[in-house]
């Protein structure tokens, strides 16, 4: 499958596919004329990568867990427990980030709601 066909099948741009290939997330054979020839399972693999990204995993995290993800993509029962562990760790990280954002929101709300004549960004402005 050539790059244009793969781009159309996945909804990804050719540049994105080349970028994934450069990062080692995707591989293609080169034909005699230099065109990339992707395997048929590349479509499923790219959908898997995009799902992982939609669930909050970065490309760096996907690359780090590439053997795990590749094995899971081929045989979903092979590494189910390891994948559950990775998903639980991501959920814990998201919860931690939400807590931090809620604290930040509270601080901003306090600063905006304070009756002050001075700049709300001054160090002591929200201490009241």
NORHU-V593016 format. One record per pair of residues at least 12 apart in sequence whose C-alpha atoms are under 8 Angstrom apart, sorted by sequence separation. I is the first residue (numbers start at 1). J is the second residue. D is the distance in Angstrom with one decimal. If there is no record, write none. Layout:
i->I j->J d->D
i->I j->J d->D
//
This chain:
i->114 j->126 d->6.6
i->49 j->62 d->7.5
i->3 j->17 d->7.6
i->68 j->82 d->7.6
i->69 j->83 d->7.8
i->111 j->125 d->7.0
i->114 j->128 d->7.9
i->68 j->83 d->7.4
i->111 j->126 d->5.2
i->26 j->42 d->7.5
i->110 j->126 d->6.4
i->45 j->70 d->8.0
i->48 j->73 d->7.2
i->45 j->73 d->6.9
i->6 j->38 d->7.6
i->2 j->35 d->7.1
i->3 j->36 d->6.3
i->10 j->43 d->6.2
i->57 j->90 d->7.5
i->2 j->36 d->5.8
i->3 j->37 d->7.2
i->9 j->43 d->6.8
i->56 j->90 d->7.4
i->1 j->36 d->7.9
i->2 j->37 d->5.0
i->3 j->38 d->7.2
i->1 j->37 d->5.2
i->2 j->38 d->6.1
i->6 j->42 d->7.8
i->10 j->46 d->7.2
i->1 j->38 d->4.9
i->6 j->43 d->6.7
i->10 j->47 d->7.0
i->1 j->39 d->6.3
i->25 j->63 d->6.9
i->1 j->40 d->6.6
i->24 j->63 d->7.9
i->25 j->66 d->7.8
//
